[in-house]
Amino acid sequence: MARIHPCIPSSSSSSSFCSNEREAYTIWMKSLVLNSNGYTVYNSKADVVFRIDNYDNKRSNEVYLMDLRGNVVCTILRKKLLRFGLWECYNDKDCSEPWFEVGKTCNFFKNHSVYNVLVGTNEARSLCSSKHTMEGSFDSLEFKIKDGEGRVEALVQRKRSSSGVVLGEDVLLVTIEPHVDHIFVMALVAIHALIHHRM
């Protein structure tokens, strides 16, 4: 397995992890805590690396992405604004400036959803922000994360067994391209699940 190391800072994220090689994770859309909502992320060695344990009801307005030890690596908030579907992700404890925002775009494709992801603080966005998109189906947890040039940064799909059998809808395979922040991707997986009322 490739070594995971901190990313070269390209945004306000202080707790970012990347790899020089493509990486794959398994996500089970279940919390490790009994009677809790969330998800658990496993690496290729079947070790838990990230988790969300949402003790509140589904569709909570605030969730925390944690590492195995329970250290919060980012906070996801749903903003109650006129703009439909706005989510913010923070990686600092005081939630002073968002690391990135996710908002619904207007599209006319049936059974297809697209969300814009804008990385960078409000003050710096005009100079150093980067744009990404989340593109997927309305009725599935499968989706793609693309950069501003349309290149796929991560792919989220139903996981298959070694014999090719598709596993349950709550078991996902997340493939992350080299030099893409793993925490960024895991936060977007969580937001996508929240949008689709699956967490």
CORMOGI-V579290 format. One record per backbone hydrogen bond with DSSP energy under -0.5 kcal/mol. CO is the residue of the C=O (numbers start at 1). NH is the residue of the N-H. If there is no record, write none. Layout:
co->{CO & CO}
nh->{NH & NH}
This chain:
co->{3 & 5 & 7 & 16 & 17 & 18 & 19 & 23 & 25 & 26 & 26 & 27 & 27 & 28 & 28 & 33 & 36 & 37 & 39 & 40 & 41 & 41 & 42 & 43 & 47 & 49 & 50 & 51 & 52 & 52 & 53 & 54 & 61 & 63 & 64 & 65 & 65 & 66 & 67 & 71 & 74 & 75 & 75 & 76 & 77 & 77 & 79 & 83 & 84 & 85 & 86 & 87 & 88 & 89 & 89 & 90 & 92 & 99 & 100 & 101 & 102 & 103 & 105 & 108 & 109 & 113 & 114 & 115 & 116 & 117 & 117 & 118 & 119 & 121 & 124 & 124 & 125 & 130 & 131 & 132 & 133 & 134 & 135 & 136 & 137 & 142 & 143 & 144 & 144 & 145 & 145 & 146 & 147 & 151 & 153 & 154 & 155 & 155 & 156 & 157 & 159 & 161 & 165 & 168 & 170 & 170 & 171 & 172 & 172 & 173 & 173 & 174 & 174 & 175 & 176 & 177 & 181 & 182 & 183 & 184 & 185 & 186 & 187 & 188 & 189 & 190 & 191 & 192 & 193 & 193 & 194}
nh->{20 & 18 & 9 & 7 & 182 & 5 & 179 & 176 & 174 & 28 & 42 & 29 & 172 & 30 & 40 & 36 & 31 & 54 & 52 & 28 & 49 & 50 & 26 & 46 & 43 & 68 & 41 & 66 & 39 & 54 & 55 & 37 & 78 & 76 & 66 & 73 & 74 & 51 & 70 & 67 & 65 & 77 & 90 & 63 & 79 & 88 & 81 & 86 & 104 & 87 & 79 & 102 & 77 & 99 & 100 & 75 & 95 & 120 & 89 & 118 & 87 & 116 & 107 & 110 & 112 & 136 & 105 & 134 & 103 & 119 & 132 & 101 & 130 & 125 & 127 & 128 & 129 & 119 & 148 & 117 & 146 & 115 & 144 & 113 & 140 & 137 & 156 & 135 & 146 & 153 & 154 & 133 & 150 & 147 & 177 & 145 & 157 & 175 & 143 & 173 & 167 & 164 & 161 & 171 & 29 & 172 & 159 & 27 & 174 & 157 & 175 & 25 & 176 & 155 & 23 & 180 & 185 & 186 & 187 & 188 & 189 & 190 & 191 & 192 & 193 & 194 & 195 & 196 & 198 & 199 & 197}
